[in-house]
């Protein structure tokens, strides 16, 4: 992957796109102030006022994003946690409408994996400068994921991580959730990758990844790239506390292979357990089930990234974008 842009440079003759903001109001401290900042910054950049859509418990963003596209939006800002971003990804995959991420949650996995800033000003500036990249997405049932899907231990960890603790201490809260399940019994699995013969494993977790980083920036899969047309499948088989510690130490050091982890590449993968298991997509829990079937949908999502996009993680000079964004926001506040 050469990290280059995949969209023609913006010229002075290009019109400012119509945009929409899909926001999870629970994740924003002061929604009125947030809206004023976003509206003002886009106005200062010469963009028309965005349409605003609030998510609900019943619809975390997919329906709102679909309505925004139907209304003519050419760019959608996803403002919330990983669940909001995943819902927007599902609605935008396969369209020419770009996604810009304004992270507000504690996970922010997509932003962390692609080197995108978690600062509001940087997210706005990245969208205004109109750097774009085409990404793959994974598909499970009728939902898309941009980061990873999982079955087993990873979903159990998410289920036992308190929202209050996440809000108070951030990603380390997941460590507390994980500690409760280190001694759980493994799953009995059949794993079928593409058209290869099925494999049978006793595993604690299987992760199907489009990118490679976990919470806290830990790089689980060094070769996973979000635009290579492949899913990376990690099968984790620790059985004792010593196995977990050895695996964790190897991931932190990131030298050589990781014990108790095997990795495969797939276009499609089907994981079948002997009993129903917790499952997750991009850090959000979905219904437990015995089967997790995932497939790659190559080059199906336009994502806003800093320009020029030359970094292997699809972003370059995000700090400089943040500085330019601060000027944009300050200009909006003066008007």
HELIX and SHEET records of a PDB file:
HELIX    1   1 UNK A   25  UNK A   27  5                                   3    
HELIX    2   2 UNK A   31  UNK A   44  1                                  14    
HELIX    3   3 UNK A   62  UNK A   70  1                                   9    
HELIX    4   4 UNK A   82  UNK A   92  1                                  11    
HELIX    5   5 UNK A  109  UNK A  114  1                                   6    
HELIX    6   6 UNK A  120  UNK A  129  1                                  10    
HELIX    7   7 UNK A  153  UNK A  159  1                                   7    
HELIX    8   8 UNK A  163  UNK A  169  1                                   7    
HELIX    9   9 UNK A  170  UNK A  172  5                                   3    
HELIX   10  10 UNK A  173  UNK A  179  1                                   7    
HELIX   11  11 UNK A  215  UNK A  217  5                                   3    
HELIX   12  12 UNK A  241  UNK A  253  1                                  13    
HELIX   13  13 UNK A  318  UNK A  334  1                                  17    
SHEET    1   A 4 UNK A  51  UNK A  54  0                                        
SHEET    2   A 4 UNK A  19  UNK A  23  1                                        
SHEET    3   A 4 UNK A  75  UNK A  80  1                                        
SHEET    4   A 4 UNK A  98  UNK A 103  1                                        
SHEET    1   B 8 UNK A 143  UNK A 145  0                                        
SHEET    2   B 8 UNK A 132  UNK A 140 -1                                        
SHEET    3   B 8 UNK A 284  UNK A 304 -1                                        
SHEET    4   B 8 UNK A 268  UNK A 281 -1                                        
SHEET    5   B 8 UNK A 148  UNK A 152 -1                                        
SHEET    6   B 8 UNK A 205  UNK A 209 -1                                        
SHEET    7   B 8 UNK A 231  UNK A 236 -1                                        
SHEET    8   B 8 UNK A 261  UNK A 266 -1                                        
SHEET    1   C 6 UNK A 143  UNK A 145  0                                        
SHEET    2   C 6 UNK A 132  UNK A 140 -1                                        
SHEET    3   C 6 UNK A 284  UNK A 304 -1                                        
SHEET    4   C 6 UNK A 268  UNK A 281 -1                                        
SHEET    5   C 6 UNK A 187  UNK A 193 -1                                        
SHEET    6   C 6 UNK A 199  UNK A 203 -1                                        
END                                                                             
